[in-house]
Amino acid sequence: MDDLGAPLSYLVLKKGVPVYSREGERLGRVTRVLSAPEANMFDGIIFDTKSGPGGHRFVDAPEVESIHEQGVVLRISAAEVGQLPKRRR
């Protein structure tokens, strides 16, 4: 996995940032951040797995290990991505 840069808040996470498994395998790119900023609550992200199992997947906030300028690292393995809920854009 490349250097992902400085840690970031979910509030400034941008669309298109790569998403990685806990092993460092690239899984896809962020398409949407789900949150309730007024309640300071991060709900999770939706990411596109075109290069992986296919489709858009939702990962819940507790499964997000860290958010950085150049990538999001999940607490789950690449094998577990196929079990994540499919989501529409």
C-alpha positions as CSV (number, residue, x, y, z in Angstrom):
1,M,0.0,0.0,0.0
2,D,1.3,3.5,-0.9
3,D,1.8,6.2,1.7
4,L,-1.8,7.4,2.4
5,G,-0.8,10.8,3.8
6,A,-2.1,12.5,6.9
7,P,-5.2,11.2,8.8
8,L,-8.4,13.1,7.9
9,S,-11.9,13.5,9.3
10,Y,-14.8,11.9,7.4
11,L,-16.1,15.4,7.0
12,V,-13.5,16.2,4.4
13,L,-13.1,12.8,2.7
14,K,-13.4,13.2,-1.0
15,K,-15.1,11.1,-3.7
16,G,-12.6,9.0,-5.6
17,V,-10.2,8.2,-2.8
18,P,-9.0,4.6,-2.9
19,V,-10.4,2.1,-0.4
20,Y,-8.1,-0.7,0.9
21,S,-8.6,-3.9,2.8
22,R,-6.8,-4.5,6.1
23,E,-4.2,-6.4,4.2
24,G,-3.6,-3.4,1.9
25,E,-5.4,-4.7,-1.2
26,R,-7.1,-2.0,-3.2
27,L,-10.8,-2.6,-3.2
28,G,-12.3,0.4,-5.1
29,R,-12.9,4.1,-4.7
30,V,-15.2,6.1,-2.4
31,T,-18.4,7.3,-4.1
32,R,-20.2,8.6,-1.0
33,V,-19.7,9.4,2.7
34,L,-22.7,8.7,4.9
35,S,-22.9,11.0,7.9
36,A,-25.0,13.3,10.0
37,P,-22.6,16.2,10.5
38,E,-25.0,18.1,12.7
39,A,-24.8,15.2,15.2
40,N,-21.1,14.7,14.6
41,M,-21.9,11.1,13.4
42,F,-20.1,9.1,10.8
43,D,-22.3,6.3,9.4
44,G,-20.0,4.7,6.8
45,I,-19.0,4.9,3.2
46,I,-20.2,3.6,-0.1
47,F,-17.4,2.6,-2.5
48,D,-17.3,1.3,-6.1
49,T,-15.6,-2.1,-6.5
50,K,-15.3,-2.1,-10.3
51,S,-11.9,-3.7,-10.1
52,G,-13.0,-6.1,-7.4
53,P,-16.2,-8.1,-6.8
54,G,-18.2,-5.5,-8.7
55,G,-20.8,-2.9,-7.8
56,H,-21.2,-0.4,-5.0
57,R,-20.8,-1.6,-1.5
58,F,-21.7,-0.1,1.9
59,V,-19.2,-0.4,4.8
60,D,-20.4,0.6,8.2
61,A,-18.4,3.1,10.3
62,P,-17.1,0.5,12.8
63,E,-15.5,-1.4,9.9
64,V,-13.4,1.7,8.8
65,E,-10.0,1.5,10.4
66,S,-8.7,4.9,9.2
67,I,-9.3,7.7,6.8
68,H,-6.3,9.5,5.2
69,E,-5.7,12.1,2.5
70,Q,-5.0,9.4,-0.1
71,G,-6.9,6.4,1.1
72,V,-9.4,4.7,3.4
73,V,-8.3,1.5,5.2
74,L,-11.0,-1.0,6.3
75,R,-10.9,-3.4,9.2
76,I,-12.1,-6.2,7.0
77,S,-10.3,-8.5,4.5
78,A,-10.7,-8.4,0.8
79,A,-12.5,-11.7,1.0
80,E,-15.2,-10.2,3.2
81,V,-16.0,-7.4,0.8
82,G,-18.3,-9.7,-1.2
83,Q,-20.4,-10.0,1.9
84,L,-20.9,-6.3,2.3
85,P,-24.4,-5.0,1.4
86,K,-24.8,-3.8,-2.2
87,R,-25.9,-0.2,-2.6
88,R,-27.0,2.1,-5.3
89,R,-25.0,5.1,-6.0
